[in-house]
């Protein structure tokens, strides 16, 4: 199993947990970050052996999704 597949599976699991088991914790952002990281590794934008860069991409994309979507989701849940 390649590293990109692992990232994509982790992303899918986090998204499923957010949707079904543990809503409101922020797993949505981490799931999206993991999916983007998996796609970046799959398309060769990040090397499979470069785990530090993969972690950095994951943290940066997770933070970016949180910054972009937090207020919109908060407003949407209150309506």
C-alpha positions in Angstrom: 0.0 0.0 0.0 1.5 3.3 -1.0 1.8 6.4 1.2 -0.8 8.3 -0.9 -3.4 5.6 -0.4 -2.8 5.7 3.3 -3.3 9.5 3.4 -6.5 9.1 1.3 -7.9 6.3 3.6 -7.1 8.4 6.7 -8.9 11.3 5.1 -11.9 9.2 4.3 -12.0 7.8 7.8 -11.8 11.3 9.4 -14.6 12.6 7.1 -16.8 9.6 8.0 -16.2 10.1 11.7 -17.1 13.8 11.4 -20.3 12.9 9.5 -21.5 10.0 11.6 -19.8 9.7 15.0 -18.1 12.8 16.3 -19.6 15.9 14.7 -18.3 19.4 15.7 -14.8 18.4 16.6 -13.1 19.6 13.5 -12.3 16.3 11.9 -13.7 17.7 8.7 -10.8 20.0 8.3 -8.2 17.3 9.1 -10.0 14.9 6.7 -9.8 17.4 3.9 -6.2 18.1 4.7 -5.4 14.4 4.6 -7.1 14.1 1.3 -5.2 17.0 -0.2 -2.0 15.6 1.1 -2.8 12.2 -0.4 -3.5 13.8 -3.7 -0.3 15.8 -3.6 1.7 12.6 -3.0 -0.2 10.7 -5.7 0.4 13.3 -8.3 4.1 13.7 -7.4 3.9 17.1 -5.9 5.3 15.7 -2.7 7.8 12.8 -2.6 6.7 9.6 -1.0 9.8 9.4 1.2 9.6 13.0 2.3 7.5 12.6 5.5 8.4 15.9 6.9 7.0 17.7 3.9 3.9 15.5 3.9 3.2 16.5 7.5 3.8 20.1 6.7 1.4 20.0 3.8 -1.2 18.2 6.0 -0.9 20.9 8.8 -0.9 23.8 6.4 -4.0 22.6 4.4 -5.8 21.6 7.6 -5.2 25.1 8.9 -6.2 26.7 5.6 -9.5 24.8 5.4 -10.3 25.7 9.0 -9.6 29.4 8.4 -11.7 29.4 5.2 -14.6 27.3 6.4 -15.0 27.8 10.2 -17.2 30.9 10.1 -19.3 29.6 7.2 -19.9 26.2 8.9 -20.7 27.9 12.2 -23.3 30.2 10.6 -24.7 27.3 8.6 -25.2 25.1 11.8 -26.9 27.9 13.6 -29.5 28.3 10.8 
